[in-house]
Amino acid sequence: MDTQTFSITLTLLLLLLLQSTAPAAHDDGWSMTVPTEVLAREGYPVVLPCSFTHPHQTHHSSMHVVWRLGHGHTGTVLFRCSSLNGSQHCQPQQNQDQRYRLEGNYREHDLSLRINSASLQDSGRYYCRVELPGQPHGSYENKLGTRLRVEAPPRILSLTVEGSVDATLKALCQVQGYPLPDVQWMVPDDVFEGDTGLPLAQEAPVRHRTTSQLLDVQPGGQYTCTASNHLGKDQAMVYILPRAPEKITSEANSSALPLMLGLALVAKVLLALGLGAWVLNPFNSKEPTEGPDFTS
C-alpha cells in the first residue's frame, strides 16, 4: 500500500469514527436561543431574551418556566411561573419578587425575563429553563446561559480618616461602580495626585467596590477623593483640623475663670459689708459734742 492510499484510508476511518461517537445536536428536537451577554444600566429595566422550539405540538396544556442565577441546582431560582391545564396565564409562584416578570408570550415559546430597576447585585450568569409535564424529554435548559453585566456610575460610599494627630493619619475612600472606578486624590496646595496608597483587599461577596487609601495626611489639610468611570464621577472632601497649641491656654483660662469669678464675688461682699457698717455707725460720720458746763 502506497503512501497516498494509506492517507486516504486513514482519513475515511477517522470520519467514520467521529460520526459514530459524536452525539447528534438536539436529537430530541429541542433548541433554545439566548444571547451570550446583555448589558444593562443601574436603575433601568432590562430584558433577558430566551426562546425555544420543541418537536411536539405548538400549544402545550401545561408548562413551567424557570429562571436561575447560576447553573443547575447550585443556582438561585429568581423566577418561576406555571401554566396548568391550558391556562392563558403563567402564574408566578408565591412570594415572587415583583422586580421579575415574564416579558415574552410563553405560548409562542418566548420566555424572555424582565428585571425592573437593575442593580449591580443583579450582575451574573442567568439560565432559562422550560419544563413540559407529561412530554418525552420534557425539559430543556441552555447550558451556556446569558451573562448580565450591569454598569453603574461611581458612588463614594464613605470618606474617613484613621489614626491620631499625634502619630500618622491616613484617609480611606470607599467607592462603588462598574466598571470599577478610577480613584484620584486632590491634596493641599491644589496638587492633583494619583492614589498614593494601594487599593485595600475586599471580601469576595463585596463586588464592584474598592477602597483607596491616602497615606500620611496632615492636620490642617483639605483632601478630596474623586472616583470616575465612563458613566460619570463622584467627589467627596474631608478637612482635618490643625493642631491647636492654644488649646492648652484655653483650658487653663477656662479652669481659672471660676476662681477669678469667686474672688471677685468675695471682694464685692466684703466691700458691701464694710460700707454698710460705716453708714450705720453715727460716730463714724461726725465728732462727739461737748456737754453743758455747770460750773460757776
Buried (B, 14 or more C-beta within 10 A) or exposed (E): EEEEEEEEEEEEEEEEEEEEEEEEEEEEEBBBEBEEEBEBEBEEEBEBBBBBEBEEEEEBBBBBBBBBBBBEEEBEEBBBBBBEEEEEEBEBEEEBEEBBBBBBEBBEBBBBBBBEEBBBEBBBBBBBBBBBEEBEEBEBBBEEBBBBBBBBBBBBEEBEBEEEBEEEBBBBBBBBBBEBBBBBBBBEEEEEEEBBBEBEEEEEEEBBBBBBBBEEBEBEBEBBBBBBBEBEBBBBEBEBEEEEEEEEEEEEEEEEEEEEEEEEEEEEEEEEEEEEEEEEEEEEEEEEEEEEEEEE
